[in-house]
Amino acid sequence: MSKQKPIEFYHRFLDEAGDTTFFGKGKIPTVGKVDGVSLSFILGMVKFKKPLQEIRNNIITLQKEVENDEYLKEIPSIRKKKGKGGFFFHAKDDVAEVREKFYKYIKTIDFSFEAVVGRKIYQIFANKHNSKEAEFYADLLSHLIKNKFELGGKLILNISQRGKSTKNQNLMKAMETARKRFQLVRPDKDAVTDFVFNIQYPTTEPLLTIPDYICWAVQRVFERGETRYYNFIEEKISLIIDLYDSEKYKGNKNYYNHKNKLTSKNKLSPP
């Protein structure tokens, strides 16, 4: 009898960075024109290699430490979260001292991370995604899971809630697109994995704070050319796909790993 794999083998945790916004009121283009609107949207996925509850408990302990820290507890962003039920890590909102604390903890955990980066290109958004943000999200998700059909059993995707993008119908569409892409590349293999979508919130599932922080680090490279955070935790990142970088399709040069790392040259320009 084969030995049963640990529970963490069957779970993935997904979060994102950036936004899926292309237009403002009156269908006015906003990408590269309005502050606060990102040039790309990044969807990332973590596979933990240690017991989930152990990591979850450690994160909760760290969050309580921040919440009660004499030096940190009066910071407005921390007080605000504390007043709404308790502090939780969120890279975009956290101050430098909190980010340092959590990045150093992240570095101690045994896990791997994959991400798909979707540049916000109007022509692709219109022709490929029918100008629908949910379809943009589904396209990225399909590329993130398309190589998981050979794992077998149930793979539980714990996904951070995101409006219409994470409605069951849209997630099922992403899964079917992923299946077609898998079968196109591996026609000799059967798709034997059953995907289960489990919509979560970072306020109640601390493990989502890990992909949030790493997605943010990757986003800083693409949005600002800033590699500081990425370099610090790069050893945890197994793959990043710059999905719509057509100039580097040849030879899969738009696939980044430990041998082909992101640099400041990956900074995007407005469309």
Secondary structure in CASP SS format (residue, H / E / C, confidence):
PFRMAT SS
TARGET T0000
AUTHOR 0000-0000-0000
METHOD secondary structure of the structure
MODEL  1
M C 1.00
S C 1.00
K C 1.00
Q C 1.00
K C 1.00
P C 1.00
I H 1.00
E H 1.00
F H 1.00
Y H 1.00
H E 1.00
R E 1.00
F E 1.00
L E 1.00
D E 1.00
E E 1.00
A E 1.00
G E 1.00
D C 1.00
T C 1.00
T C 1.00
F C 1.00
F E 1.00
G C 1.00
K H 1.00
G H 1.00
K H 1.00
I C 1.00
P E 1.00
T C 1.00
V C 1.00
G C 1.00
K C 1.00
V C 1.00
D C 1.00
G C 1.00
V C 1.00
S C 1.00
L C 1.00
S E 1.00
F E 1.00
I E 1.00
L E 1.00
G E 1.00
M E 1.00
V E 1.00
K E 1.00
F E 1.00
K C 1.00
K C 1.00
P C 1.00
L H 1.00
Q H 1.00
E H 1.00
I H 1.00
R H 1.00
N H 1.00
N H 1.00
I H 1.00
I H 1.00
T H 1.00
L H 1.00
Q H 1.00
K H 1.00
E H 1.00
V H 1.00
E H 1.00
N H 1.00
D C 1.00
E C 1.00
Y C 1.00
L C 1.00
K C 1.00
E C 1.00
I C 1.00
P H 1.00
S H 1.00
I H 1.00
R H 1.00
K H 1.00
K H 1.00
K H 1.00
G H 1.00
K C 1.00
G C 1.00
G C 1.00
F C 1.00
F C 1.00
F C 1.00
H C 1.00
A C 1.00
K C 1.00
D C 1.00
D C 1.00
V C 1.00
A H 1.00
E H 1.00
V H 1.00
R H 1.00
E H 1.00
K H 1.00
F H 1.00
Y H 1.00
K H 1.00
Y H 1.00
I H 1.00
K C 1.00
T C 1.00
I C 1.00
D C 1.00
F E 1.00
S E 1.00
F E 1.00
E E 1.00
A E 1.00
V E 1.00
V E 1.00
G E 1.00
R E 1.00
K C 1.00
I C 1.00
Y H 1.00
Q H 1.00
I H 1.00
F H 1.00
A H 1.00
N H 1.00
K C 1.00
H C 1.00
N C 1.00
S C 1.00
K C 1.00
E H 1.00
A H 1.00
E H 1.00
F H 1.00
Y H 1.00
A H 1.00
D H 1.00
L H 1.00
L H 1.00
S H 1.00
H H 1.00
L H 1.00
I H 1.00
K C 1.00
N C 1.00
K C 1.00
F C 1.00
E C 1.00
L C 1.00
G C 1.00
G E 1.00
K E 1.00
L E 1.00
I E 1.00
L E 1.00
N E 1.00
I E 1.00
S E 1.00
Q C 1.00
R C 1.00
G H 1.00
K H 1.00
S H 1.00
T H 1.00
K C 1.00
N H 1.00
Q H 1.00
N H 1.00
L H 1.00
M H 1.00
K H 1.00
A H 1.00
M H 1.00
E H 1.00
T H 1.00
A H 1.00
R H 1.00
K H 1.00
R H 1.00
F H 1.00
Q H 1.00
L H 1.00
V H 1.00
R C 1.00
P C 1.00
D C 1.00
K C 1.00
D C 1.00
A C 1.00
V C 1.00
T E 1.00
D E 1.00
F E 1.00
V E 1.00
F E 1.00
N E 1.00
I E 1.00
Q E 1.00
Y C 1.00
P C 1.00
T C 1.00
T C 1.00
E C 1.00
P H 1.00
L H 1.00
L H 1.00
T H 1.00
I H 1.00
P H 1.00
D H 1.00
Y H 1.00
I H 1.00
C H 1.00
W H 1.00
A H 1.00
V H 1.00
Q H 1.00
R H 1.00
V H 1.00
F H 1.00
E H 1.00
R H 1.00
G C 1.00
E C 1.00
T C 1.00
R H 1.00
Y H 1.00
Y H 1.00
N H 1.00
F H 1.00
I H 1.00
E H 1.00
E H 1.00
K H 1.00
I E 1.00
S E 1.00
L E 1.00
I E 1.00
I E 1.00
D E 1.00
L C 1.00
Y C 1.00
D C 1.00
S H 1.00
E H 1.00
K H 1.00
Y C 1.00
K H 1.00
G H 1.00
N H 1.00
K C 1.00
N C 1.00
Y E 1.00
Y E 1.00
N C 1.00
H C 1.00
K C 1.00
N C 1.00
K C 1.00
L C 1.00
T C 1.00
S H 1.00
K H 1.00
N H 1.00
K C 1.00
L C 1.00
S C 1.00
P C 1.00
P C 1.00
END
